[in-house]
Amino acid sequence: MVINLTDQIIEQEHDYIVQTYKRAPFVLVHGEGVTLYDSEGNAYLDWAAGIAVNALGYGDPELTRAISTAASSLIHVSNLYLTAPGVELAKLLCEQSFADKVFFCNSGTEANEGAIKFARKVAYEKGLTDKTEIVCFTNAFHGRTIGALSLTPRDKYQKPFAPLMPNVVVAEFNSIENAKAAITDKTAAVIVEPIQGEGGINVATPEFLRTLRDLCDQYHAILIYDEIQCGMGRTGTLWAYEQSGVTPDILTAAKPLAGGLPIGAILVTEKVASALHPGDHGSTFAGGPLITSAARVVLERVSQSEFLAHVQRVGTYLRERLSEINSPLIQTVRGQGLMVAIELKVDAAPIIEEGYKHGLIMVNAGTNVLRLVPPLIVEENHVDTLVERLSTILAKVGS
C-alpha cells in the first residue's frame, strides 16, 4: 500500500510529537500573500495568520531579504555581547510608544512572566515585601507557563497543573466595582488585555481602563497591558492603548512583532526600568540579531500611517460584511480593526472543520466564537470571498 506525503506526515506527527494539539488534517507547505497551500495543492484563504502572528502575510520580499541578510551575518551571540539590530529595534519601539526602555524575550508568555517579576521588583526595591498581589480578570489569557497560567483564570487550563503561583486576585473584566474591590495596598500589579483575544475578543471600555489607571496610581501599583495579540497594528492603531488614551507602566508584545519568528518584548517606563539591575532577569536567545532584524522591518512597515489606515478600513468593511450574513447561527459580530469575533449560537469547531473544505483557515476563541485575525495586508476582495464561503458553510452546518 502506497502512503502519500500527507498521510505519512500525519502518522509520524502522531508517533513522534507530544499530542498537545489537535491539528488540521493537512500539511502546509508554502504561502503567498494571504493564501496558504498544502501538500496536495489545495489553497486556503488565511484568517488566522498563525494565531495573529503573520502581520505581513507570506513571502513578503522585504522581510525575506532582511532574514536572509541577517542569517548570512550573525544569527546568535547571546546577551553578553552587543549587536546593532537589537539596540536599533529597542530604540524604534521606544520612539513608537510610551516606553523608555525595552527588555527582549522569546514569546508572549515569557514577556508576561517578565512583567510579573518586574512589577514585584519595583515593590521590593521600595522595601514593600508584602506588596505581591497580582490582579487579573475573568476570561483573560496570559500564557501557559506557571506564572502566566496563574493569571489565566480558566479551570480547564489551570486545574491539571495546580498548585499555581500564589497571591493572584481575579476580578470581573469590565467591572469598575470589582476592580475597586480587588486593587488594594497589597497589589503589586494589575494585568489586563485591552482587547481579550483567547477569551473571545472582548473589548475593555475606556472607563474601565481609566479606573484601572487611577487605582494603580492611588495604590502605587504597576499597570500592565498585555498587547501580545491586540498590539502591533492589529486594532488599527499601532498599540491598542492609544485608542483609550490610557497609558500603562508595562506593555507586553510578541505575536506579530517579528513577522513569524519567535520574539517577545517588555516595554517599560523608566520607573520600572530603574528597579532592575544586572542579574535580575535574562534570556539566552532573546534579542538576537536575526530576530530583531526581521522585527525592525515589521515594525517600520506596520507603524506607517497608511498601513494603519488600511487596517482600519478593511476592519470596518469586514465587520460590516459579516453583519450582513443572514444566519440564525450568528449572535453578534464584534471587535476592532482586524481583530474580529463572530459569536455563534453553536460550537465553532464544526464550522472551522467545514471551512477547510471551502478553502478557509479560521480559529476559535472559546467554544462558540469564531476569531478572525488575518494577515494585516488582507484586502476587501478577500473579505468578500470569506463572506461568500462562510455564508455557505453556516447554511450547511445549520441545516
DRENDO-1510 file (C-alpha; in Angstrom, 1 decimal, always signed):
<recs>
REC; n; res; u; v; w
REC; 1; MET; +0.0; +0.0; +0.0 .
REC; 2; VAL; +1.3; +3.4; -1.0 .
REC; 3; ILE; +1.1; +6.1; +1.6 .
REC; 4; ASN; +1.1; +9.7; +0.3 .
REC; 5; LEU; +3.1; +12.5; +1.9 .
REC; 6; THR; +0.2; +14.0; +3.8 .
REC; 7; ASP; -0.7; +10.7; +5.4 .
REC; 8; GLN; +2.9; +9.9; +6.2 .
REC; 9; ILE; +3.5; +13.3; +7.9 .
REC; 10; ILE; +0.2; +13.0; +9.9 .
REC; 11; GLU; +1.2; +9.5; +11.0 .
REC; 12; GLN; +4.7; +10.5; +12.0 .
REC; 13; GLU; +3.4; +13.5; +13.9 .
REC; 14; HIS; +1.2; +11.2; +16.0 .
REC; 15; ASP; +4.1; +8.9; +16.6 .
REC; 16; TYR; +6.9; +11.4; +17.4 .
REC; 17; ILE; +5.3; +14.6; +18.7 .
REC; 18; VAL; +3.7; +15.1; +22.1 .
REC; 19; GLN; -0.1; +15.2; +21.5 .
REC; 20; THR; -1.0; +18.6; +23.0 .
REC; 21; TYR; -2.5; +20.0; +19.8 .
REC; 22; LYS; -5.5; +18.9; +17.7 .
REC; 23; ARG; -4.0; +19.8; +14.3 .
REC; 24; ALA; -5.9; +20.3; +11.0 .
REC; 25; PRO; -5.9; +17.3; +8.6 .
REC; 26; PHE; -3.5; +18.6; +6.0 .
REC; 27; VAL; +0.2; +19.6; +5.7 .
REC; 28; LEU; +1.0; +23.2; +4.8 .
REC; 29; VAL; +4.0; +23.7; +2.5 .
REC; 30; HIS; +4.1; +27.3; +1.3 .
REC; 31; GLY; +2.2; +30.6; +1.3 .
REC; 32; GLU; +1.9; +33.7; -0.8 .
REC; 33; GLY; +0.2; +36.9; +0.4 .
REC; 34; VAL; -2.8; +35.8; +2.5 .
REC; 35; THR; -3.1; +32.4; +0.9 .
REC; 36; LEU; -1.6; +29.1; +2.2 .
REC; 37; TYR; -1.1; +25.9; +0.2 .
REC; 38; ASP; -1.0; +22.3; +1.4 .
REC; 39; SER; +1.0; +19.3; +0.1 .
REC; 40; GLU; -1.9; +18.3; -2.1 .
REC; 41; GLY; -2.0; +21.6; -3.8 .
REC; 42; ASN; -5.1; +22.9; -2.1 .
REC; 43; ALA; -5.3; +26.7; -1.4 .
REC; 44; TYR; -6.7; +28.2; +1.8 .
REC; 45; LEU; -7.5; +31.9; +2.4 .
REC; 46; ASP; -5.9; +32.5; +5.8 .
REC; 47; TRP; -8.0; +34.2; +8.5 .
REC; 48; ALA; -5.8; +33.0; +11.4 .
REC; 49; ALA; -2.3; +34.3; +10.4 .
REC; 50; GLY; -0.5; +31.8; +12.6 .
REC; 51; ILE; -2.8; +32.9; +15.5 .
REC; 52; ALA; -2.5; +36.7; +14.9 .
REC; 53; VAL; +1.3; +36.5; +14.1 .
REC; 54; ASN; +1.9; +36.8; +10.3 .
REC; 55; ALA; +1.2; +40.5; +10.0 .
REC; 56; LEU; +2.8; +40.8; +6.6 .
REC; 57; GLY; +1.4; +37.6; +5.3 .
REC; 58; TYR; +3.5; +35.0; +3.4 .
REC; 59; GLY; +6.5; +35.5; +1.2 .
REC; 60; ASP; +6.9; +39.3; +1.8 .
REC; 61; PRO; +10.0; +40.3; -0.2 .
REC; 62; GLU; +11.4; +42.9; +2.2 .
REC; 63; LEU; +11.0; +40.6; +5.3 .
REC; 64; THR; +12.5; +37.7; +3.4 .
REC; 65; ARG; +15.5; +39.8; +2.4 .
REC; 66; ALA; +16.1; +41.0; +5.9 .
REC; 67; ILE; +16.1; +37.5; +7.3 .
REC; 68; SER; +18.4; +36.2; +4.6 .
REC; 69; THR; +20.9; +39.1; +5.1 .
REC; 70; ALA; +20.9; +38.7; +8.8 .
REC; 71; ALA; +21.4; +35.0; +8.6 .
REC; 72; SER; +24.4; +35.4; +6.4 .
REC; 73; SER; +26.0; +37.7; +9.1 .
REC; 74; LEU; +25.2; +36.7; +12.7 .
REC; 75; ILE; +22.4; +34.5; +14.0 .
REC; 76; HIS; +23.2; +34.4; +17.7 .
REC; 77; VAL; +25.9; +35.7; +20.1 .
REC; 78; SER; +23.9; +35.9; +23.4 .
REC; 79; ASN; +23.2; +38.9; +25.5 .
REC; 80; LEU; +26.8; +39.0; +26.8 .
REC; 81; TYR; +27.7; +40.9; +23.7 .
REC; 82; LEU; +26.3; +43.8; +21.7 .
REC; 83; THR; +24.9; +43.7; +18.2 .
REC; 84; ALA; +23.3; +46.6; +16.4 .
REC; 85; PRO; +19.9; +45.2; +15.4 .
REC; 86; GLY; +18.6; +44.7; +18.9 .
REC; 87; VAL; +19.5; +48.2; +20.0 .
REC; 88; GLU; +18.0; +49.7; +16.9 .
REC; 89; LEU; +14.7; +47.8; +17.4 .
REC; 90; ALA; +14.6; +48.8; +21.1 .
REC; 91; LYS; +15.1; +52.5; +20.1 .
REC; 92; LEU; +12.3; +52.2; +17.5 .
REC; 93; LEU; +9.9; +50.6; +19.9 .
REC; 94; CYS; +10.5; +53.4; +22.5 .
REC; 95; GLU; +10.1; +56.1; +19.8 .
REC; 96; GLN; +6.8; +54.5; +18.7 .
REC; 97; SER; +5.3; +54.1; +22.2 .
REC; 98; PHE; +5.2; +55.4; +25.8 .
REC; 99; ALA; +8.2; +53.3; +26.8 .
REC; 100; ASP; +11.6; +54.4; +27.9 .
REC; 101; LYS; +13.3; +51.0; +27.9 .
REC; 102; VAL; +12.7; +47.5; +26.4 .
REC; 103; PHE; +13.6; +44.0; +27.5 .
REC; 104; PHE; +13.6; +41.3; +24.8 .
REC; 105; CYS; +12.5; +37.7; +25.3 .
REC; 106; ASN; +11.3; +34.9; +23.0 .
REC; 107; SER; +7.5; +34.7; +23.4 .
REC; 108; GLY; +4.4; +36.3; +24.7 .
REC; 109; THR; +4.3; +34.0; +27.7 .
REC; 110; GLU; +7.9; +34.9; +28.6 .
REC; 111; ALA; +7.0; +38.6; +28.3 .
REC; 112; ASN; +4.2; +38.2; +30.8 .
REC; 113; GLU; +6.4; +36.2; +33.1 .
REC; 114; GLY; +9.0; +39.0; +33.0 .
REC; 115; ALA; +6.3; +41.7; +33.6 .
REC; 116; ILE; +5.3; +39.9; +36.8 .
REC; 117; LYS; +8.9; +39.8; +38.0 .
REC; 118; PHE; +9.4; +43.5; +37.0 .
REC; 119; ALA; +6.3; +44.7; +38.9 .
REC; 120; ARG; +7.3; +42.8; +42.0 .
REC; 121; LYS; +10.8; +44.1; +41.8 .
REC; 122; VAL; +9.5; +47.7; +41.8 .
REC; 123; ALA; +7.7; +47.0; +45.1 .
REC; 124; TYR; +10.7; +45.1; +46.5 .
REC; 125; GLU; +13.1; +48.0; +45.8 .
REC; 126; LYS; +10.9; +50.2; +47.9 .
REC; 127; GLY; +11.0; +47.7; +50.8 .
REC; 128; LEU; +7.4; +46.7; +50.3 .
REC; 129; THR; +7.9; +43.0; +50.7 .
REC; 130; ASP; +4.2; +42.2; +51.3 .
REC; 131; LYS; +3.1; +44.1; +48.2 .
REC; 132; THR; +3.0; +41.0; +46.0 .
REC; 133; GLU; -0.6; +40.5; +44.7 .
REC; 134; ILE; -1.3; +40.5; +41.0 .
REC; 135; VAL; -4.8; +41.3; +39.9 .
REC; 136; CYS; -6.1; +39.8; +36.7 .
REC; 137; PHE; -9.6; +39.4; +35.1 .
REC; 138; THR; -12.1; +36.9; +34.1 .
REC; 139; ASN; -11.7; +35.4; +30.6 .
REC; 140; ALA; -8.1; +36.5; +30.5 .
REC; 141; PHE; -5.4; +34.6; +28.7 .
REC; 142; HIS; -1.8; +35.5; +29.5 .
REC; 143; GLY; +0.1; +32.2; +28.7 .
REC; 144; ARG; +0.8; +28.7; +29.8 .
REC; 145; THR; +3.9; +28.8; +32.0 .
REC; 146; ILE; +3.1; +28.7; +35.7 .
REC; 147; GLY; +3.2; +32.4; +36.4 .
REC; 148; ALA; +1.2; +33.4; +33.3 .
REC; 149; LEU; -1.1; +30.4; +33.7 .
REC; 150; SER; -1.9; +31.6; +37.2 .
REC; 151; LEU; -3.2; +34.8; +35.6 .
REC; 152; THR; -5.4; +32.9; +33.1 .
REC; 153; PRO; -8.4; +32.1; +35.3 .
REC; 154; ARG; -9.9; +29.2; +33.4 .
REC; 155; ASP; -10.3; +25.8; +35.1 .
REC; 156; LYS; -9.6; +23.7; +32.0 .
REC; 157; TYR; -6.1; +25.4; +31.7 .
REC; 158; GLN; -5.2; +25.6; +35.4 .
REC; 159; LYS; -6.6; +22.5; +37.2 .
REC; 160; PRO; -4.2; +19.9; +36.0 .
REC; 161; PHE; -1.2; +22.0; +36.9 .
REC; 162; ALA; -2.1; +23.2; +40.4 .
REC; 163; PRO; -0.8; +24.5; +42.8 .
REC; 164; LEU; -0.1; +27.6; +40.8 .
REC; 165; MET; +1.5; +30.9; +41.7 .
REC; 166; PRO; +0.0; +32.4; +44.9 .
REC; 167; ASN; -1.2; +35.9; +45.6 .
REC; 168; VAL; -3.3; +36.2; +42.4 .
REC; 169; VAL; -6.6; +38.1; +42.7 .
REC; 170; VAL; -9.3; +37.6; +40.0 .
REC; 171; ALA; -11.7; +40.4; +39.3 .
REC; 172; GLU; -14.5; +40.7; +36.7 .
REC; 173; PHE; -13.5; +42.1; +33.3 .
REC; 174; ASN; -15.0; +45.5; +32.6 .
REC; 175; SER; -16.4; +45.8; +36.1 .
REC; 176; ILE; -15.3; +49.0; +37.7 .
REC; 177; GLU; -16.9; +47.9; +41.0 .
REC; 178; ASN; -15.0; +44.7; +41.0 .
REC; 179; ALA; -11.7; +46.4; +40.2 .
REC; 180; LYS; -12.2; +48.8; +43.2 .
REC; 181; ALA; -12.7; +45.9; +45.5 .
REC; 182; ALA; -9.7; +43.9; +44.2 .
REC; 183; ILE; -7.0; +46.5; +44.0 .
REC; 184; THR; -5.5; +47.4; +47.4 .
REC; 185; ASP; -2.3; +48.3; +49.1 .
REC; 186; LYS; -1.1; +44.7; +48.6 .
REC; 187; THR; -1.4; +45.0; +44.9 .
REC; 188; ALA; +1.9; +44.9; +43.1 .
REC; 189; ALA; +0.4; +44.9; +39.6 .
REC; 190; VAL; -2.8; +44.8; +37.6 .
REC; 191; ILE; -2.6; +43.0; +34.2 .
REC; 192; VAL; -5.2; +43.4; +31.5 .
REC; 193; GLU; -5.7; +42.8; +27.8 .
REC; 194; PRO; -7.2; +46.0; +26.3 .
REC; 195; ILE; -8.9; +43.5; +23.9 .
REC; 196; GLN; -9.1; +39.9; +25.2 .
REC; 197; GLY; -8.0; +37.5; +22.5 .
REC; 198; GLU; -8.4; +33.9; +23.6 .
REC; 199; GLY; -11.2; +35.0; +25.9 .
REC; 200; GLY; -13.5; +35.9; +22.9 .
REC; 201; ILE; -12.4; +39.3; +21.5 .
REC; 202; ASN; -13.9; +41.2; +24.4 .
REC; 203; VAL; -13.1; +45.0; +24.3 .
REC; 204; ALA; -12.3; +46.8; +27.5 .
REC; 205; THR; -14.2; +50.0; +27.9 .
REC; 206; PRO; -12.2; +53.3; +28.2 .
REC; 207; GLU; -13.9; +53.9; +31.5 .
REC; 208; PHE; -12.7; +50.5; +32.9 .
REC; 209; LEU; -9.2; +51.1; +31.7 .
REC; 210; ARG; -9.2; +54.7; +33.2 .
REC; 211; THR; -10.4; +53.3; +36.5 .
REC; 212; LEU; -7.5; +50.7; +36.5 .
REC; 213; ARG; -5.0; +53.5; +35.8 .
REC; 214; ASP; -6.4; +55.7; +38.6 .
REC; 215; LEU; -6.5; +52.8; +41.1 .
REC; 216; CYS; -2.9; +51.8; +40.2 .
REC; 217; ASP; -1.8; +55.4; +40.8 .
REC; 218; GLN; -3.7; +55.5; +44.1 .
REC; 219; TYR; -2.2; +52.3; +45.4 .
REC; 220; HIS; +1.2; +52.7; +43.8 .
REC; 221; ALA; +0.8; +49.5; +41.7 .
REC; 222; ILE; +2.1; +48.8; +38.2 .
REC; 223; LEU; -0.4; +48.7; +35.3 .
REC; 224; ILE; +0.5; +46.0; +32.8 .
REC; 225; TYR; -1.1; +45.9; +29.4 .
REC; 226; ASP; -0.9; +42.5; +27.6 .
REC; 227; GLU; -0.9; +43.5; +24.0 .
REC; 228; ILE; +0.5; +40.3; +22.7 .
REC; 229; GLN; -2.4; +39.7; +20.4 .
REC; 230; CYS; -4.1; +43.1; +20.2 .
REC; 231; GLY; -0.9; +45.2; +19.7 .
REC; 232; MET; +1.3; +45.9; +16.7 .
REC; 233; GLY; -1.4; +47.4; +14.4 .
REC; 234; ARG; -4.0; +44.7; +14.9 .
REC; 235; THR; -6.7; +47.1; +16.1 .
REC; 236; GLY; -5.9; +49.9; +13.6 .
REC; 237; THR; -3.5; +51.8; +15.8 .
REC; 238; LEU; +0.0; +50.6; +16.5 .
REC; 239; TRP; -0.9; +49.9; +20.1 .
REC; 240; ALA; -4.3; +49.2; +21.5 .
REC; 241; TYR; -3.7; +51.5; +24.4 .
REC; 242; GLU; -3.8; +54.5; +22.1 .
REC; 243; GLN; -7.5; +54.1; +21.5 .
REC; 244; SER; -8.4; +54.7; +25.1 .
REC; 245; GLY; -5.8; +57.3; +25.9 .
REC; 246; VAL; -4.8; +55.3; +29.0 .
REC; 247; THR; -1.1; +54.5; +29.2 .
REC; 248; PRO; +0.3; +51.6; +31.2 .
REC; 249; ASP; +3.6; +51.2; +33.0 .
REC; 250; ILE; +4.4; +48.0; +31.3 .
REC; 251; LEU; +3.3; +46.7; +27.9 .
REC; 252; THR; +4.0; +43.1; +26.7 .
REC; 253; ALA; +4.2; +42.5; +23.0 .
REC; 254; ALA; +5.0; +39.4; +20.9 .
REC; 255; LYS; +3.0; +37.6; +18.3 .
REC; 256; PRO; +3.4; +39.8; +15.1 .
REC; 257; LEU; +6.5; +41.6; +16.1 .
REC; 258; ALA; +9.0; +39.6; +14.1 .
REC; 259; GLY; +6.6; +38.5; +11.3 .
REC; 260; GLY; +6.6; +34.8; +12.3 .
REC; 261; LEU; +9.9; +34.5; +14.1 .
REC; 262; PRO; +9.8; +34.0; +17.8 .
REC; 263; ILE; +10.1; +37.2; +19.9 .
REC; 264; GLY; +8.7; +38.9; +22.9 .
REC; 265; ALA; +9.2; +42.4; +24.2 .
REC; 266; ILE; +8.5; +44.0; +27.6 .
REC; 267; LEU; +8.1; +47.8; +27.1 .
REC; 268; VAL; +8.6; +49.7; +30.4 .
REC; 269; THR; +8.7; +53.2; +31.8 .
REC; 270; GLU; +11.9; +54.5; +33.5 .
REC; 271; LYS; +10.1; +54.0; +36.9 .
REC; 272; VAL; +10.1; +50.2; +36.1 .
REC; 273; ALA; +13.5; +50.1; +34.4 .
REC; 274; SER; +15.3; +51.8; +37.3 .
REC; 275; ALA; +14.3; +49.0; +39.6 .
REC; 276; LEU; +16.1; +46.4; +37.5 .
REC; 277; HIS; +19.8; +45.6; +37.8 .
REC; 278; PRO; +22.3; +43.2; +36.2 .
REC; 279; GLY; +21.3; +39.6; +37.1 .
REC; 280; ASP; +17.7; +40.4; +37.9 .
REC; 281; HIS; +16.4; +38.8; +34.6 .
REC; 282; GLY; +17.9; +37.2; +31.5 .
REC; 283; SER; +17.4; +35.1; +28.4 .
REC; 284; THR; +19.9; +33.3; +26.3 .
REC; 285; PHE; +18.3; +33.7; +22.9 .
REC; 286; ALA; +16.4; +36.9; +23.3 .
REC; 287; GLY; +17.1; +40.0; +21.2 .
REC; 288; GLY; +19.4; +38.2; +18.8 .
REC; 289; PRO; +20.5; +39.9; +15.5 .
REC; 290; LEU; +18.5; +37.6; +13.2 .
REC; 291; ILE; +15.2; +38.0; +15.0 .
REC; 292; THR; +15.5; +41.7; +15.7 .
REC; 293; SER; +16.5; +42.4; +12.1 .
REC; 294; ALA; +13.2; +40.9; +11.0 .
REC; 295; ALA; +11.2; +42.7; +13.7 .
REC; 296; ARG; +12.6; +46.1; +12.7 .
REC; 297; VAL; +11.2; +45.5; +9.1 .
REC; 298; VAL; +7.8; +44.6; +10.5 .
REC; 299; LEU; +7.6; +47.5; +13.0 .
REC; 300; GLU; +8.7; +50.0; +10.4 .
REC; 301; ARG; +6.0; +48.8; +8.0 .
REC; 302; VAL; +3.2; +48.4; +10.4 .
REC; 303; SER; +3.7; +51.7; +12.1 .
REC; 304; GLN; +3.2; +53.7; +8.9 .
REC; 305; SER; +0.0; +55.8; +9.0 .
REC; 306; GLU; -1.1; +54.5; +5.6 .
REC; 307; PHE; -0.7; +50.9; +6.8 .
REC; 308; LEU; -2.7; +51.5; +9.9 .
REC; 309; ALA; -5.4; +53.3; +7.9 .
REC; 310; HIS; -5.6; +50.2; +5.7 .
REC; 311; VAL; -6.2; +48.0; +8.8 .
REC; 312; GLN; -9.0; +50.4; +10.0 .
REC; 313; ARG; -10.6; +50.5; +6.6 .
REC; 314; VAL; -10.6; +46.8; +5.9 .
REC; 315; GLY; -11.5; +46.0; +9.5 .
REC; 316; THR; -14.6; +48.2; +9.3 .
REC; 317; TYR; -15.5; +46.6; +5.9 .
REC; 318; LEU; -15.1; +43.1; +7.5 .
REC; 319; ARG; -17.4; +43.8; +10.4 .
REC; 320; GLU; -20.0; +45.4; +8.0 .
REC; 321; ARG; -20.0; +42.5; +5.6 .
REC; 322; LEU; -20.1; +39.9; +8.4 .
REC; 323; SER; -23.2; +41.7; +9.9 .
REC; 324; GLU; -24.9; +41.2; +6.5 .
REC; 325; ILE; -24.8; +37.4; +6.8 .
REC; 326; ASN; -28.3; +36.2; +7.3 .
REC; 327; SER; -27.8; +33.2; +9.5 .
REC; 328; PRO; -29.7; +32.1; +12.6 .
REC; 329; LEU; -26.4; +30.7; +14.0 .
REC; 330; ILE; -24.8; +34.2; +14.5 .
REC; 331; GLN; -25.4; +36.0; +17.7 .
REC; 332; THR; -23.1; +39.1; +17.4 .
REC; 333; VAL; -20.1; +40.4; +15.5 .
REC; 334; ARG; -17.6; +42.5; +17.5 .
REC; 335; GLY; -14.0; +43.7; +17.6 .
REC; 336; GLN; -11.7; +46.4; +16.4 .
REC; 337; GLY; -9.5; +46.7; +13.3 .
REC; 338; LEU; -8.6; +43.2; +12.1 .
REC; 339; MET; -9.3; +41.5; +15.4 .
REC; 340; VAL; -12.9; +40.4; +15.0 .
REC; 341; ALA; -15.2; +37.8; +16.6 .
REC; 342; ILE; -18.3; +36.1; +15.4 .
REC; 343; GLU; -20.2; +34.8; +18.4 .
REC; 344; LEU; -22.3; +31.8; +17.5 .
REC; 345; LYS; -25.2; +30.0; +19.0 .
REC; 346; VAL; -23.4; +26.7; +18.3 .
REC; 347; ASP; -19.9; +25.4; +18.7 .
REC; 348; ALA; -17.4; +26.9; +16.4 .
REC; 349; ALA; -15.4; +23.6; +15.8 .
REC; 350; PRO; -17.7; +22.1; +13.1 .
REC; 351; ILE; -17.6; +25.4; +11.2 .
REC; 352; ILE; -13.8; +25.6; +11.3 .
REC; 353; GLU; -13.6; +22.0; +10.1 .
REC; 354; GLU; -16.1; +22.7; +7.3 .
REC; 355; GLY; -14.1; +25.8; +6.4 .
REC; 356; TYR; -11.1; +23.7; +5.4 .
REC; 357; LYS; -13.3; +22.1; +2.7 .
REC; 358; HIS; -14.1; +25.5; +1.4 .
REC; 359; GLY; -10.6; +26.8; +1.4 .
REC; 360; LEU; -10.8; +28.9; +4.7 .
REC; 361; ILE; -8.5; +28.7; +7.7 .
REC; 362; MET; -10.2; +30.1; +10.8 .
REC; 363; VAL; -9.6; +29.6; +14.6 .
REC; 364; ASN; -11.9; +29.8; +17.6 .
REC; 365; ALA; -11.7; +31.9; +20.8 .
REC; 366; GLY; -13.6; +29.9; +23.2 .
REC; 367; THR; -16.2; +27.2; +22.4 .
REC; 368; ASN; -18.6; +29.3; +20.4 .
REC; 369; VAL; -16.6; +32.2; +19.0 .
REC; 370; LEU; -15.0; +32.3; +15.5 .
REC; 371; ARG; -11.9; +34.5; +15.7 .
REC; 372; LEU; -10.8; +36.3; +12.6 .
REC; 373; VAL; -7.2; +37.7; +12.9 .
REC; 374; PRO; -5.9; +37.6; +9.3 .
REC; 375; PRO; -2.6; +39.0; +8.0 .
REC; 376; LEU; -2.8; +42.8; +8.2 .
REC; 377; ILE; -2.3; +43.0; +4.4 .
REC; 378; VAL; -5.8; +41.4; +3.7 .
REC; 379; GLU; -7.9; +43.3; +1.2 .
REC; 380; GLU; -11.7; +43.9; +0.7 .
REC; 381; ASN; -11.9; +41.3; -2.0 .
REC; 382; HIS; -10.6; +38.7; +0.5 .
REC; 383; VAL; -13.4; +39.8; +2.8 .
REC; 384; ASP; -15.9; +39.3; +0.0 .
REC; 385; THR; -14.6; +35.7; -0.6 .
REC; 386; LEU; -14.8; +35.0; +3.2 .
REC; 387; VAL; -18.3; +36.2; +3.5 .
REC; 388; GLU; -19.5; +34.2; +0.4 .
REC; 389; ARG; -17.8; +31.0; +1.7 .
REC; 390; LEU; -18.8; +31.4; +5.3 .
REC; 391; SER; -22.4; +32.0; +4.3 .
REC; 392; THR; -22.4; +28.7; +2.5 .
REC; 393; ILE; -20.8; +26.9; +5.5 .
REC; 394; LEU; -23.2; +28.4; +8.0 .
REC; 395; ALA; -26.2; +27.3; +5.8 .
REC; 396; LYS; -24.8; +23.8; +5.6 .
REC; 397; VAL; -24.0; +23.4; +9.3 .
REC; 398; GLY; -27.3; +24.9; +10.3 .
REC; 399; SER; -29.4; +22.8; +8.0 .
</recs>
